[in-house]
């Protein structure tokens, strides 16, 4: 049986209570909205892109602990990264939470994102963990439609 | 069949009068539901998601199996033994529903897929015939999406207007506002009998009286009421009443539309096909009489028969006994859950049935649901297909525990302990 503490790790709980980069970004030149109507998770991701580089990133909104913590840790992880680097991180993160990454495979590169490894044992919560990331991708691609992972 | 199930009325035996008027022996009842015996995530299953769907007693499961093992044939058309027998069983189920709702005539009972299809049927037939540009359809602010969207589709097509009667902060219909919204352009009222998100029992009797004074027909969505309350459509005087079999211990895919025969007679058919016709030529088709006019194609025969068995089952226990047991359980749950720190109940109407919706601190209901699931406790989290209710309370979602005749005080205690566990995880 999956361990609840694997899902609700201290880092996740702490980020969900005190999310980082939780504000509207005055200098944002990109933004996108993510919304999962069934659970009610609803976030806006703001980006300050300089060329291909994410100079600054922030988010606002509401959702469950997993979705909020994921958004918070994501902003920390991709700040200062290029689009391509962020895309690779998303790919690795997605593999992690869907149980497709080899044990200890990319954990080192994932850094703090590795705390979400427990999500793979809770398939219905994958959509929570990936909502912010899909929203980030939409924002990078300049898409106007609201993103959903439901 | 278990001993306990054998004691209960079978497919065709009448209810044992010794069972009526006795209180629900919940431990005995639980043995009738095989699914409740299993363990989930290493713990005994505590099933508190009955407003989404109820579990099935062995007699209902047996009725489906027996139908396919013994009786399966198409109905209303065969001359052979099996077809005749299947037709008798199917029509027998219709009479059971008639008596369950106390409808005046069995031809007023239309078998459909569920409450949703029943509402769509009325919107697309009665609605399309009688609602025109500038007219109004009146609903309440606590409807399930299935009693909103079919009317929106109708209003959009016709250029009509959907009016919504507001509810109070406790989740009660504001009757005075409702009455003010009943106007000369109101062509139909559609209202829930029990709110699936809040548990509120609405004052349908008074709603119907108000509407009828203005000659406006009323559809009552009984999906959440039928499992918990004794329903008498003649006493209510409602024009349409709908419910789903799977919420009242029957199978999925079968439900009921009750309609007054004068209204049903005047309505055009919903779907065309076999069984709903008397004669067909390429020039003209003559529709069948009620109820067959609204039952195009081969229906869910097994489902209808098993719904009849489910009705026998609840009649055997007695709807009044079931209502009393659930009322006591809901009161116990309300008292114990609301005593916990950080709890906010959503839906605190005086008259409630079956549902306890709540929030815990600022913890998202989805997280509550995952942690309770880990304890083997099944609840529903989310907007419960009633997003306007969530908007009314300025929230995205709630956690909802909903009760059935087989739930116990021990299960409520498990829920209370589970909620404390949620707080521990998030402390």
Interface residues (C-beta under 8 A of the other chain):
Chain A: X1 X4 X7 X8 X13 X37 X38 X39 X40 X41 X42 X62 X63 X64 X65 X66 X122 X124 X125 X128
Chain B: X41 X42 X363 X364 X365 X366 X367 X370 X371 X374 X381 X382 X383 X387 X390 X395 X396 X397 X425 X426
